[in-house]
């Protein structure tokens, strides 16, 4: 059977640092698919015209900052987590139209699970954007009932408060500098871009006992990740999340469903890990 070449891309701004092309190229090579996946610099203003210009050979898009929320009005349907979080990082072109998915939630939960963390109670999240919404959904899926969010504009966190209520999570909104409320969380998650300057002072007790999950991976380590490592704490980088959210994207692009596992998925995942310099999960 002849497999038709298809086009895919990751869109965002800035996008030059993205590891998504390496991840997807590794996956399609193992799967024997002659598919092309590239990185394209894209702003909010240019997104509608770009999607409208995509020809029938396009199969899908990965979306990063600042497009995860901006794409929603352009979609014909959204999966549960895209609807719940108000953010879609994956678009599938198929016969029913543009289908939007959120694979970030899966990427975060699987990153925690791969580190042996299957349950959380209390979490602090830094940042209040689209990725923070995915973080709230992810930690709720791992059992967290108390989430504190530190953001530059706490008054803009109404969407997260609504999300937390739907997930039966007690959410506390704090200004960005407020990181110590007397409770040491099980985990601290930063959803801030890697190059952003942050003046956050977590005490040594928190840094040595709470696992730190930074969704950034370039540059690495981020200042917060370095401070955790200095204190002897555990750190997860954004590459852990990136690999797992990408394997779900590959499922969507290849099989049309996030729950339909790939043929030889373990080998695909190992190839994707190797493409970004990670060891296999069972190494």
Secondary structure, 3 states (H helix, E strand, C coil): CCCCCCEEEEEECCCCCCCHHHHHHHHHHHHCCCCEEEEEECCHHHHHHHHHHCCCCEEEEEECCCCCCCCHHHCCEECHHHHHHCCCCEEEEECCEEEEECCHHHHHHHHHHHCCCCCCCEEEEECCCHHHHHHHHHHHHCCCCEEEEEECCHHHCHHHHHHHHHCCCEEEEEECCCCCCCCCCCEEEECCCCCCCCCCCCCHHHHHHCEEEECCCCCCCCHHHHHHHHCCCCEECHHHHHHHHHHHHHHHHHHCCCCCCCCCHHHHHHHHHHHCCCCCCCC
